[in-house]
């Protein structure tokens, strides 16, 4: 097969030509190698400003480094100009989606976490800054004039996680936000409230799991939720101004906003992945490295902020049952339900992935109680991978960022397992990058797993 591409010459010149697919692969491989040689820190600790690309709205767990994702996408799109669409089935904080926007791609993202959906919708919307400023002034005025002593929300543990004074001020913010008629701006206010909740609650900010602060610290902690909200909102507006300028400089926005398609879906990727006509050209994602309870509890981290947000403003299909318990969202994530697949399915996984079989055999001897979670997680992951392979068109590319963890003192080779599962579905590994985890905010240690200090960036192409 041949594609009309732009050839790569030391990253400086491009001319249209017809090349075989293998030549395109080699150009991408060479470009990645050239970038690595020219800057040894480009994948580990690149220089970037978190105020750019609206990545400070909410402190989302394990967020990928934005400039790394943007560089990876550019490395492919500048070589193969047939790439016009991008998918992230584990969208999280929409880092890859925003990077896709910077490259002028039609972007498709989905996640099971409602807070991810809210954050992603806000980060991918092109705001009219004058309208945002006007509505913000109205909101702050409404909050400051609100003298009602009524707490808007009522959920189990509210008095544990919030001082009454904080709950009263959060309620003023909620009432003010509800007055805003513009749903997009309302969502901006909600995500600002989410970060306000994260910083004003009695939960420790040093961990993603809900962990109450010491009583003495709570008693002496004096924080105004309304003042914090106003400060964060002003910062967010400044970031939007900067972000809009970047989008304009890339010529990817017009008078009606972003020129290409943006689709943010509240979906469980084990059940459904949206496929546009013609399929996906490029998939860029980072799957969970294990079940949320033993790695990063994304749902637990979102639990308190979501309690204060009107869920229907995020997506009409989101229901209150996702907040029925602290772990409800995490139970819907990969490996969240400890239901072992049939022996036939397990045997099939072992046949496809010798690396999975080997590590389960080792753990069966040393820690047999830990094997079920790994099998359940891997089976769920494989279900998603199969759907991803269906979504990506022939000769489309996949970029996965994944890390290995240790369970019971034994390393789980997620990188090898991922490669084997994908290769079984016609996905060819082109090249890989090893990067140190320095800036990626994630739980590096808990009682079930030990420190993870590196991760792999794996670049593939679908062969059929």
N, C-alpha and C positions, 0 to 999 in steps of 0.2 A: 504493500500500500504506500502511496505517496501523499504528502501534504504540502501545501503552499506555506512555507515558513520564512522567517527572517534569519539569515545565517549570523553566527556569532563570531566576531573577530576582536578578541581582547576586550570585549565589553563596550566597544566604541562605535562600530559600524554594522549596519544591517542591510542586506540586499535580498530581494525576493528571489527564491529559487525552489526547485523541486528536488526533494531528497527522500531517500528511503527512511523508514521509521527508525531503523537502527542508527542512522546518522543523526537523527534528531535526539535519540537517547544519548549518544556520545557527546553531542553539543551540551546537553544539560549536565551530564557528568563532568565534563571539562569546565563548565562555568562554575559549578559548585566547588570543584577542586581549586580553580583559580581564585575564587573569593576566599577560600580557606588559607591559601598560600599568602595572599596579599594582606590578610588580617587574621592572625591566629585566634583572636578573641571575638570574631564576628558572630559566632554561634553561641558563645558562652556569656560574655559580658560586653555586648555592644553598647555604644553610647546612645542613649535615647532619653527623651523627656516624657515622663508619664503624664504631663499636662496635655500632651498632644494626643489627638485621636480619641479624646473623651474617655480615657481609661481610668480616671479617678472617681467616677460617679459612685461606685460601690466597690468595697474591698472584697472581691470575689476570690474564693479559694483556688489555689493552683493555677493562676492565670498564666497563660503562655506569654512569652516576651513578644510584644507587638512587632518590633522592628525585625525580629528573627523571622516571624511568619511572613511579613511583607517582603523580606529579601528572598525567602524561599519561593514565594509566588512569582515574584519578578524574574527569578532565575528560570522559571518554566515559561512564563508568558512572553518574555522577550525572545525566546528561542522558537516557540511554537505559537504563532499568532492565531491559530484556530481555537485556542482556549478562550472561551468567553463566559463560562459558567463555573461556579464553585459551590461545593456542598460541605457542610460540617454537621454530621449527625449527633455529635456531642458538643453542642455549641457553647455551653457555659457562658463566659463573659463576652462572647462574640468577637474575640480577638482576631480570629481568622476571617470572619465576615467583614469586619472593618478593613482589614488588610486587603481583602478582595475588592472592596469599594475603592480603595486607593489605586487599584489596578484597573478600574473600570469594568469589573465583571458583574454579571447577574449573579446574585447571591442567594443561597438557600441554606437556612439553618434551622435546626430543631433541637428540642431538649425536653426532658420530663420535669424539670424544676421550674415552677412558676416564676421564681425570682430571676432565673436566667432569661426567660421570655420577656419580662418587663425590662430588664437591663438592656437586652439586645434590641428591643423595639426602640428604646430611647436612643441608644448609641448609633443606630442606623437611620434615624430620621433626620432630615435636613430642616432645621428649625429657622423660622423667621425671627431673627434676633430682636427686632423691634417689638414684635408681638409678645415674645417671651418676657422681655423687660417690662412691658406694660402689665402683663398678667402677674408677674412677680411682685411688682409694687402693690397691686391690688391685694394679693395674697398676704403679704407682710402686714399691710394695713388692717386686713380682716383679723389676722392672728392677734395683733397688738390691741385691738379694740374688743376682743372676745373676753367677757368676764364670767362666762358660764363655768360652774364648778361641777361639770358632768364628764365622766369618763366614757368615751365613745365605744370602747371595746371591752369585751368580757371573755376571758379565756382562762383555762386552768393554769394556775401558777403566775398570774399577772402580778400579784403582790410580791411574789418571790423575785421575779425578774425585773420589776420596776418599782422605784419609790413612787409614792402617791403623787408627789409634786411633779415628777417626770411624766407620769401618766396623764395628769391634768394638762400639762403643756403639749404633749403629743396629741391629745384630743383636740386642742385648739387648732393645731396644724391640720389634722384630719378634716375638721369642719370647714376650714378655709379652703383646702384642696377641692372638696366636693362642690364648692361654688363655681369653680372654673369650668366653663362650658366646652373648652377645647380639649378633646381626649388626648391628643399628643402632648400638649403642654401639661395636662393633668398627670400623665405618666412620668414626665420629667420631675414633677413635684413629688410623685410617689417614690421614685428611686432616690431622690434627695432625702425623703423621709426615712427610707430604708437604711441609709448610711447614718442618719441621725439616731435611729433606734439602735443600731449596732454600737454606736459610741456612747449612748446615754443609758443603756440597760445595765443591770447588775451582773451581766455575763462578762467573763474575762475575754479580752480581745487577743490574748496571747495564744489561744487555741481555737480550732474550728468547732470542736465539740462544746456543747453548752456546759459551762463550768462556773458556778456561782463565785463571786468575789467574796473574800473574807468579810464577816459582819462588820468588823471595825472599819475596814476600808469603805464599805457601803455607807456607813453612818457619817464618815468624814468627807465623803465625796459630794461636792457641791457643783452641780452641772445644770445649766439651763438648756432644755431641749429646744426652745424657741430661738434662743440666741445662736445655738449651734446650727440649727436648720438654716437660719438666714445667712450665716457665714458660708455654709456649704453650698447654698443656692447661688450666692454671688460667685463663688469659685467655679461652679458648674457653668454658669453663664459665660464667664471668661474663657473656659475651656471650649465651649460651643463656638464662640467667636473665632478662636484659634483653629478649631476643627473645620469650620466653614471656609476659612481662608485656604486651608490645605486642599480641601475638596475642589475649590474654585481653581487653584493653581494646577490641579491635575486635570481640569476641564471635564470633570465627570458629573457636574451638576448644571442644571439650567433653571429657568424661572419656575418650573414645576417641581424642583427638587432633583434627586438623584436620577440620572438618565436611564439607568438600567433597572432590572427587576430586583426587588428585595422581598424575600419571603421568610418570615419568622413563624415557625409552627410549634405549638404545644403538642408534642407527640412523643410517644415511647418508641424509640428506634428499633426495639425488638419486635414491634408489631407493624410499624409502617415507616417507610421513607418515601418522601415525595420525589417523583421522577418527572422532570419537564420533558417536553417533546425533544427528541434527539439525544436524551440522556445528559449526564453530567460530564463536563470536560476535565474537571479537577476537583479532587476531594482533599481537603486539608483538615486534620482533626487530631485530637489527643484523647484517646479513650481512658476511662478509669483504669488504674493499675491493679485494681482488686476491688472486692465489694466495699461499699462506702463505709461500713461499720469498722473495718480494719485498715482503711486507708484515709481518704478524705471524706468526711460526712457532709457533703454539699447540702443535703436537705436539712440537716440539723442546724447548719450555719444560717439557713434561710428562714428557719422556723419563727423566730421572734419578729424580724422585719415584716414577714408576710401577715402576721396577726394584726398589724395595724393598717394594712393596705386593703382597699376594696378589690377583691379578686376579679370581679367581672370587668374591671377597668384594664386588667392585664389581658384576659381572654375569656370569652363567654363560656367556654367549655370547662373552665377550671372550677372545681367544686370544693366545698369546705372539708370533705373527707381527707384531703391531702394534708390538712392541719389537725387531724383528729388526735395524733400523737406526735411527739418530737421526731420519731423515726419513720413516719408514714411515707415521706418522699423517698427516703433512702431505701425503703423496702421495695419500692417500685423500680429502683435502679438495677444495674447489672449485678447479678448474684445476691440481690436483696432478699429473695425468698429461697430459703434452704430446702428446696424440693429437688431431690436427686433425679436426673433424667434416667431413662431406662438403661439397662446394661448394654443394649444394642447401640444406643446413642453414645454411651461412654466408650465402648469398644471402637466405634467409628472415629471418635475424637482422638483416641490413642493411635489409631492407624494413620490418621492424617498428620498428627503432631507427635513424633517420637520424643520431642523435648518435654511435652506435657506428660507423656507416659513415664518417662524416666524420673521426673521430679515427684510424681505421685507415688511411684514405687519407693523412692527414698523416704518420703514422708510417712508412708504406710508403716515403715519399720520404726521410725523415730517419734512421729507425732500423728498417729492415725486419726485423731480427732480433728485435724486441720485439713484433711483431704477433701471433705465434702464441699466446703466453701469454695475451694479453688476449682473443683469440677463444675459446680453450679455457675460460678462466674464465667469460666471459660466457655461453657455451653451457651450462655446468654450472649457473650461477646461474639461467638461464632455465628449465631443467628443474625446479629447486626451486620457482621462482615459479609455474610452471604447477600443480604439486602443491599449493602453498599456496592458489592460487585455487580449486582443487577442494575443499579442506578447509574454507574459509570459506563460511558460508551466505550466501544472498542478503541484502543490506543489512547484512552484517557489516562490521566495520571492520578496517583494517590500519594499523599504525604502524611505519614503517621508519626507522631511524637509519642514515645512510650518509654517507661523506665522499668527496670527490674527491681523487685523488692525481695526481702528475705522473710521467710515464715519458718518459725521453729529452727532458726539458724541455717536454713537451706535457701539458696537463691532460687527464686522463681524466674526462669528466663523468658519473661514476657516478650522480649524482642524476637527470640527464636520461634516461640509459639506463634506470634503474629505472622511472621514470615511464612511459616509452614501452613497455617490456615489459609492465608491469601494465595500462596502458590498453588494450592489444591484447587483454587477457583480461577486459575488462569491469570494470576497477577504476578508479574515478573519484577523482582527486586533489581533496581538500577544502581543505586548507591546508598550509602549510609553515612551519617555524621554522628560522632560521639560528642556530647556537650555536657559540661559540668553544670549542676544546678546551683546557681548563685542567687539570682533575683526572683526565681519563681516561688511565690509565696505558697508553701504547702506544708502539711504535717510531715516532717522528716522522720519522726519517731513516735510510736505509741507502744502499748503493751504487747501488741500482736506482731508488729513488724519492726525491723531495725532501720537505721539510717539509709536513705536513698540519696546519693550524691551525684549520680550521673543519669542521663537518659539518652535515648537514641532517636535520631530523626531518620526515618526510613522512606525512601522515595521509590515508588513502584510505577509500572505501566500495565494496563490491562491488555492482554494479548489476543483475546477473542471474546 
